[in-house]
């Protein structure tokens, strides 16, 4: 059965529609001879993709707003990103159309925005679109007043009416007509919408009697997820299916904490099913954005760094928390993600690129799909027979891209037809040879476009995954990659003189936007690197990052962190992200990081900031716990003392490394690992190695297990409660 790639905006599966209209206009050929517009001066790969459109694009900035006011024209704000498939389709169909461009240029001020460079702005206008009942996704096209107040919008619009959806030129004509005839009414509605958004999204106050939410939201969230569990195909939603790493992690965590075999089974089943489907690149490793079907079979082929970073961490968690028989496969999948990222998504300086496109040569999935005939040509008859059965190939194929005027036929997405059936050693070796041959042929194809901008936020996520992976998988190469990445972030994207972290770097250019998520994600990544290396330079930088984040983004009155600082006058609203979506909320991430930082340094201030933020979000956690799966986990952590594993001895010595790996070999999500050098906490600095060997002190609160130099004992201590009294060896030290 062929699964068609039906239109789904690049993230959320909803699209806006207008009244049916008629449009006339031919597609304009994409010609390199077209003159460049203003976007040619930008660094964003997404904006550069539109640099030769006939549309008179502006980047986001005061110049565009001033012109809109001077000419009293509405603004079209078009938001997308470089690997967004339907953004490409709309560009080809509409923004390269001379008739549409001429009308747009005459009657509107057109602004292009890379949502990955400005997630704070994207959140505002995505929220506005959803408040108007117009869905959400990318491309996101918002019409707004010269004062940046939204009044209408939609996602992808075809050039002509199609399947009940309005044509883009007709939309523009209707908006222009309405602005001409009813400008005051439109402005009034925009004012009301903006006021309502401000009321709902920005005016929440910390309750006088606010208390910590404790572990209850995690239990409630998991209960909510399980009502949507797909027991047949795995996952916690219906098609289109997104990986939802934070959701699966919450189910896995709560299942492990409570020893609930049904929760563990649901999480592990989901992880196996995702990895067996076409969502998972069976040849190259790594995961695509989402699957359009319930079986995880047909992906939307773009690969995003933030997805793969979170999934790597999730599979690492599962390699510790899953039943023993499932753990080797979980490790294998995590290794495959790291292999993909380090091979295809890493710059020579150790920074990580942002994404790979869904399409190559204009076709969705062309790089990844195979016809049965192609496979039979590449492989021997015996190999082909096994491969066809293993990957579930058919003559008619299982995928057809209908977003292209001339779709390819008989294409198969590779997936594991029966992942529950174990392979014999001979079959495993045959599969290895088959994958090698197919990969060699695939690498001769034209690769999808790679978005090579460096985002501090997403690099922080992958840094965290690599640091943890180096310990769990006992792989020094991963630790080297993590250290190199952190060194790049600190030397290139961090300004120590101003304590400022750049959000985006590309081609030697930095942006000026201050984005909270970058601080939060990098803070967590650097903290994990410290815990993997015990190198105090990373703990020192963690403290600097935390101080900078608090200074720029923290709401001292109510708790919680704003998405942006106070210095950008073009921002309509200052919001606090309160939703763990495809990317985790920066508030969730920094709450967890501050709790860890407090435990490592014994500085109560960090814990107080985290707890005040938890109190601020407590009503949201109570009303909609499923919206914040990561924050719910950290709320549970805040309700108990973490394990502190202090390792005394030379951090670079082999025996110290063995103890660190042991500390990471157990699923103990509420723990920190620290050394004995400043700025670690004072008690840790008093501890010394025993008998000339690296020694681990496993403590919780004021109580410690007996010190040990045995890695197995360290692991065992993390699965048992500490003694009721301090051990004599650590008293007074």
N, C-alpha and C positions, 0 to 999 in steps of 0.2 A: 504494500500500500504506500503510495506516495504522499508524504506530508508536505503541504505547501507552506512556504514562508509567507503567511498573511501579514498585513500591516500591523505591527505593534510598535508604538513609539519606543525609543531606545531604552526606556526604563519602565515606566508604568503603563499598564495595558489599557489605557483609556485614551480616546481621541475626541476632540471637540467637533461639533458639526453646526452648520448654519442652514438657513432655508435653501432649498434647491435653487440653483441659478444656472445660467449658461455662460460659457466662456469660449471665445474664439482666439486662437493664437497657436502658432507652431513653435516647436522646440527650437531654440537657437543652438547651433553647434558650439561646443566648448573649444574655442580657438585660442592658441597661445599668443596670437597676434593682438588680442584685445589689450587695450591700455590698462595699466594698473590703477587701482583706486587707493584710498588712504590706508587700507589694511596691509598694503605691501611693506609698510614701515614697522609692522608689528612682529613680535617674536612667536606668538601663539601659532602652532601648526594649523589649528582650526581657522583662525582669522586669515592666515596666509592662503588657505584653500579657497577663500572667497576674494582674494586680492585682484582677480581679473574678471569678476562679475561686472556686468553693466550697471548694477545697482550702485548708487553713490553712498557706499557704506561709511559710517563713522565707527571708530572704537568707542567704548564707554568713556565718557569724559565731558568736561565742562563745555568744550567747543560745540559739541552736538546739542547740548541743552540750551546754550545761548542762542544758537541759530533757530532752534524750535520756538523759543520765546519771541525772537525778533520777527519771525515769519508767521507766528501763531499757527503752527502745524502740529498735528499729533505725531507721536513717535511710534515707529515699529521697532520693538526690541526683539531681536531674533537670537535665541540662545541655543547652543549645541556644543558639540565637542568633536575632536578630529576623527574619532573612530566610530561615530554614530552613523549607522547605515542609512537611516531614514533622513538624516540631515543631508547626506550626499544625494539622496533621491530628490529631495525638495530643491536642492541647489541646481541639479541638472534640469529639473522640469520647470522651475519657476524663477530662480534667481539668475539663471543664464538666459531667460526668455526676454528678448528686447522689449516686447510690448508691455509685459508686466513690470520690467525695470523702469521703463519710461514713465508709467503711471505712478509707480512708487516714488520715483525721484521728484516728480512734480508736486506731489500732494502730501508727502510724509518726510520725516527725517528718519533715516534707517540706521540702526545701530546693531552691530554684531558683537556678541559676547561669548567668550569661552567659559562655560559653566565650571570647568575644572580649575580655571584661574580665579574665578570669583564665585565660589560656592555660596558665599553669604548673600550675594545679589540674587543668585538663582533661587535660593530658598524663599526669598521675599516674593518673587514673581510667580514661582510655582505655587506658593500658598495662596496668592491672589487668584490665580486661575482656578484652583480647586474650590476656593470660597465662592466663585461665580458658578460653580457646578459644571465647569468645562473640562474636567479630567486633568491629566498631567502626563508629562513625558517629554522626550526630546525628538525632534526640534521643538522648542518652546517659543511660540510667537505671541508676544504680548503687545497690545496697543495701549498707549498711555499718553497722558497730557504732557505738555512741555515741562511740568513740574515733577514728572516721573511717577504720577499716580495712575495706576492701571484701571482700564474700564472694559476691556474685552480681550479675547485671545483664543488660542487653540494650539494644537500640536502640529502634526503634518497636515498640510492642505495640498491636494492634487491641483494641477494647473486648471483642470476642467472638472465639472461635477462628476462624481464617481461613487457608486455604491451608497447613495444618499448623502454624500458629503459635498460641501460647497467647493467650488473652484476658487483658487486663491485670488485671481484678478477680480472676481465678483465680490469677494470679501473686502478687498481694498476699495472697490467702488462704493459698496454699502457703507463702509466706515467713513470714507471721504464725504459722502452725501449726508450722513448723520452729523458729522462734525460741522459741515457747512450750515445745515438747517437747525441743528439743536445743540450747538456747542455748550450753551449754559447748562442745559439739562445733563449732558454728558459729564461736564466738569462737576456738577453737583453729585452725580452718582459716583464719580471717582473719589470725591472727597469723603462721601459716606463709606465707601468700601475701605479706603485707607484708614479712616477712623476706626472702623470695626476691626480691621486687621491689627491695628495698634492696641485696641482694647483686649483682643483675644490673645495676641502673641507677645505683648510687651509689658502689660501692666500688672502681672501677677506679683503679689507681695508675699513676703515670708510671714506666715501666721505666727502670732505671738506665742501660741501654745504648741508650735511645731515640734514634732519628735522624730527620731530616727525611724525609718520604715522597717528595719530589721529584715529577717529572711522571708517574711510573708509574701512580698511581691514576686520572688522567684518561684515559690510554690504555685501562686496564682497564675503567673505567666505560663508556666509549663502545663498546667491544667488546661489553660486556654489553647495552647498550641496542639495539645493532644486531641482536642475536639475536631481539629482539621487534619489529623494525621492520615496520610494515604497508606493504608496497610498493604496495598497491592504493589505500588511503585515507589514508595518512600516519599518523603517530603511532607511539608506542613501547609500546603496550599495546592490549588488546582492550576492547570495550565493558564497562562505561561508560568513555568516554574523557575523561580530564582533559587540559588543555593542557600541563601539566608544563613550564613555562618553563625551569626550571633544567636539565632533561634535554636539551631541544632546544638550549639555549644551549651546553651542553657538546659536543654533537655538532657544532654549527656552529663553535665555537671550535677544536676539535681538527681538524676538516676544513680550516679556514683555516690553522691553524698548520702542518699537514703537507701542505697542498695536495692533499688526498685528495678527488677530485671525487665519489666515491660518498657520502662523509659529507656533503659540502656539498649534494648532490642530495637526500639523505634529509631533511636539516633544512629545506631550502627547499621541498621537496614538502609536508612537514608544515605549514609556515607558510601556504602557498597553500591547502591543503585546509581547514585550520581557518578561515581567513578567508572561504572560499567557503561554508561550511556555516551552518546555523542557529545554531551556537554563537556566531557573529559576528552582531551586530545589523546587518542590511543597511541599515536606515534610519537608526538613531540612533547607530551606532558603539558600540564597546565589546564586550566578550565576556561570555558567561554562564559559569556555574561549570563545567559539563561537558556532554557529549553522552551520551545513553543508548544510542546506536547506534554502529556502526563507522564510519559515513560522516560524522560530525560534523553530522548533519542535525538531529536533535531534541535541543534543549538542556534541561537543568534550568535554568529561565530566570532564576534569581537572578543578579544581577551584584554582584561583590565588588570593593572598591577594590584589595585586594592582588593579585588576579588581573590586573586591568587595568594596574596599575603595572608588574608584572613583564613582562607581555606587551608593553607599550609599549617597555620597555628591550630586550626580545628582538627586536622588529621593527626597532628602531633598529640593533642589532648586525647584523641581516641586511641592512639597507640599506647597510652598509659591507662585509660579508664575502661576500654572495651574488654570483653572476654578474651582470655589468652589466645584462643585460636584465631581471633580477628586481628590481633595486634601487628603481625608481620605485614599484612596487606595495608594497614593504615600507614605504617612506616614507609612502605614502598611508594604509596601515592604521594606522601609528603616529599620524599626524595625526588620524585618525578617533577613536582612543582618547582623545587629548587633548581633542578637541572635545567628546566625550561627557562626560568628567570635568569640564571647565570649565563646561559648560552645565548639567549635571544634578546634579553631585555636589560642588559647591563652595559654601561658605558666603560671605556677604558679607564676612567677615573674611579670606577666603583659605584657610580650613581645608577639608579634604576629608572628606565624609561617608563612612560605612563601607560601605553596601550598599543595593541595591534588591531588593525581594522578588520571588519567582518568580510570585506570584499577584496578581491584582486582582479585586475583587468575588468573592473566594473561589475563583476558577478559575485553575489553573496556566496561564500563558502568554496569558491573555486579551488583555492589552495588545498583544501582539506578533503574534498569528496572524490570518490572513485566510481567508475563504472565497473561492472563485473568483468567486462572485456579487458579493461586496462589492467586489472589485477592479474588476470590470467596471462597477460602478455609479460608482465614483470616476473612472475613466479614460475617455478616448475609446476608440472601438472599435479604432483602430490601436494606441494605447498599451497597451490591455488585452491585445491579441494578443501584442505583444512581451513585456509583463511576465509573462504566463502562461508563455510559453516560457522566458524568462530565469530566472525564479524557480522554475520547475518545479511550478506549481500544478496541482491536479487537482480534479475535482468531489467526490471522496470525502475529499480531504485527506490529510495525512501525519502527523497528530498527534491524539491523543485523550487527555484527562486523566481517568484512571480513579480519581483520588484524591478526586473530587467526587461527591456522590450523584447529581447530574444533569449529566453531562459534556456539554460543547458538542460539536456534530457538524461534520464536514466542514471542520475547521480545517487550514490550511496554515502551516507555518513557512517563512519566506522564506529561500531559499538560492540560490546561483548554480549553475544546472543544468550548465553547461559552462564552467568557469573557464579551461580551456586555450584556448578560442576567443577571440581578441582581438576587441574591438568596433571597428567603423568609427567615424570621427568623428561621423557622423550618429546612430549607435546610442548613442554615449556621451552626446550631447546629449539624446536622447530619454530615456535612463535617468535623467539628472539631473532632467528635468522630472517624470518618473514618481515618483521618490523624493520630490521636493518635495511633490507632491500627496498621496501616501500619508502622508507625515510630518504634513502639516497635519491630515488626518483622524485620524491616530493620536493626536495631541496633544489632541484633544477627548475621548478616552476617559479613563476613570478610571485614573490612573497607579498602578503598584504602590507599596506602602508603602516609604518610604525610611527606613533606619536612620540617623538624623542624629547619632549620637554621633561624637565625634572621637577617634580612637585615634592616639596619637603614633607607634606603630610603623608602621601602614599609611600615615600621612601621610609618614613618612620614606621609604618606598618610592616613593611618588608624587613626592615632592620630588626624589629622585634621578633618576627618569625625566624629569621636566620640565627639570631642569638640563641633563641630557645632550641631551634633545630640542631645547632652545633652540640648542645648538651644531650638532648634526648636521643639523637641519632649517632652521637659520639663521632662527630665529623669535624676535624680541624679545618678543612677547607671552607666549611660554612662559617666558622668563627673568623677566619681570615677575611672572607667576603663582608661579614658584618662590620668588622673593624675598619676595613677600607671604606665602606659606605659612611660610617659615622665620621671618619676623618674628613671625607668630602663634605658632608653636611656642615661640619664645624668650620672648615677652612674656607669654603666657598659661599655657603648660604647663611652663615652666622656672622654677625658683626659684633665682635666682643666690646668694641668701644661704645656702642649704643645699645648693646644687649637686644639686638633685633634679629629676627629670623626671617629670611626671605621665603616667600611662598613658592615662587616659580623661578627657575633658572633655565635658560636655553641659549645656546649659541653665544655664550659670553655675556648675555644680558639678564639682569634681575628685574623682577617687577617691584612695584612699590606697595602693593596691597599687604595689609596685615591681617592674616587669616588665623583665627584661633585654633582651628583643627591642626594646623601645622605645628604649633607649639605643643599641643596635647599629644599628638601621635609621635613626634620626635622625642618628647620627654619619656614616653613609655618605652620607645625603642632603645634609647640610651640607658635607661634604668635596667632593661633586660640585658644589654651588653655588659653593664657593670656586673650584674649578677652572674654572668657567664665567665667573666674574666677576673673579677675582683680588682681591676685596675682603677685606682682612686680618681684618675683624671676623668673618667666617665661619670662617676658620682658627683664630682665637682661641677661638671657641665650640667648634670641633671638639676642641681640646685639653682644654677643660673637660669636655666630654661623655666623652671617653676616660678622663680622670682619675676622673670619677664612676663610670663603669662598672667600672673596675678596682677601685676602693675597695669597691664594693657587691657585686660578683658574681664577681670573679676568684678562682680557687683557687690561692693562692700556692705551695702545696706541689706540686701535680701539673700545673698549667696547665689551661686551659679555663675557661669561665664557667658559673656556675649560673644557672638560670632565675629565681630569686628571691633576695632578700637574706636576712639572718639574723634579721630582726626580727618575722617573722610566725609566731606560735606555732601557728596553725591549719593550717599546711602539714605534711602527713604525711611527705614526702620532699623533699630538695633534689636536683634532677636537672640534668644537663647535656644540652641538646638536641643529639642527634647524628644528625639526619635532616633532609635538605632535602626537605620535603614540599611541600604546596600553598603553604606559606609557608617561606622558607628558614630554616635554623637560624641563630639569632642568633650562634652560634659561628662559622659560616661567614662571615657578614657582617662580624663584627668582626675576624676574622683578615685579611680583605682590606682593611678600613679601616685597621687598625693598620700594615699593610705600606705603604700609601699615605702615612699620616701620618708614618711614619719617613722615607720618601723625601723628603717635602716639607719636613720640619723638620730632617732629619739628626740626629734623636735616636734613638740605638741602642736605647733602652729599649723603644720601641714595637715595633720589629722583634723584640726578644728575647721580648716577651710573645706576639707572634703565633707565633713559631717554637716556643716551649715548648708552646703550645696545639696546634700542628700535630703535635708529637711525642706529645702525649697522645692525640690522635685517630688517630695513625698505624696502630695495630692495626685500628681500624674501617675506615680507608681501605684497608688491605691485604685485610681479610676481606670487606668489603662495599662496594667503591668506588662501586657504583651507588646506594647510599643517600645519598651526599654529593656530588652533581655540582658544586655551587658550591664547596664546600671543596676538591674535587679540582682545580678551576681555580686557586684561590689557592695550593694546594700547588705547582702548576707555576710560578706567579709567583714564589714564594719561592725557587725554585731558580736564578733568574737575576736580573741587575740590571735594574731597570725603566728605560725611557726617562724622562728628566726634561726637560720642555720649559719652560725659563725664559723668560718674556716680560718684557723690560725696556721701560719706558715708561709713560705714563699709562694706567691700566687702562680708563678710560672713553672713551678716544680711539678713533675709528673704525679706525685702523690696528692698534691692539692687539686690537680685536674680530676683525678679519680673521685675525690670526695665531692667536687662540684657536680660531676656527672651523676653521682649517686643521689645527690639532693634533687636533681631534676628527673630522676628515673621513676618517681612515684607521682601519682595524680593527687597533688595536694595544692589546690588552687589558691589557698590562703596562706602563702608562705613568702619569705624573702630570704635571699642568700647574700651574705656580706662578709667582708674581710675585716682585718684588724687595723687598717690604716685610716687616718682622718681623710675625709669628714664622716666616716662611719661613727656610730654611737659610742659613747664613752666606755660602756661596759665591754663592748666588743674589743676596743683598743687595749683593754687590760688583759685579754686572754692570750695565752702563749701555746706554742706547740708542745707536745709531750714526747719526751724521749727522742727529740730530734726529728720527729715525723710530723707531717701536716696533721692537724687535729680538728675534728668537727665538734662543735657544741650546738646541740639542737635544743632550743628553748621555746617556751611559750609563756608570755607574761613574765613573771619573775622566777619561773621554775624551769630547770634544765635537766635533761637526761645526762647521764655520765658522759664525759668527753670520750671520743673514740677516734681511732685512725683507720677503722675498718669500714669500707664503703657499704658493705651489706648491712652493717649495724645502723649506719646513717639512714638507709632506706627504711629499715624496720622502725626506727624512731619516728619517722614521719607518718606511720600508720597506727601509732599507739599514743595514748594521752601521756603527758609528762607526769612525773611523780608528784605527790601531794606536797612534798617539802623540797627545797633546793638540795641538789646533790652536794655532798661534802666537798668534792673536788672543785666546785665552782663558787662556794660560799666565800664572800669577801674578796674575790678576785676582781 
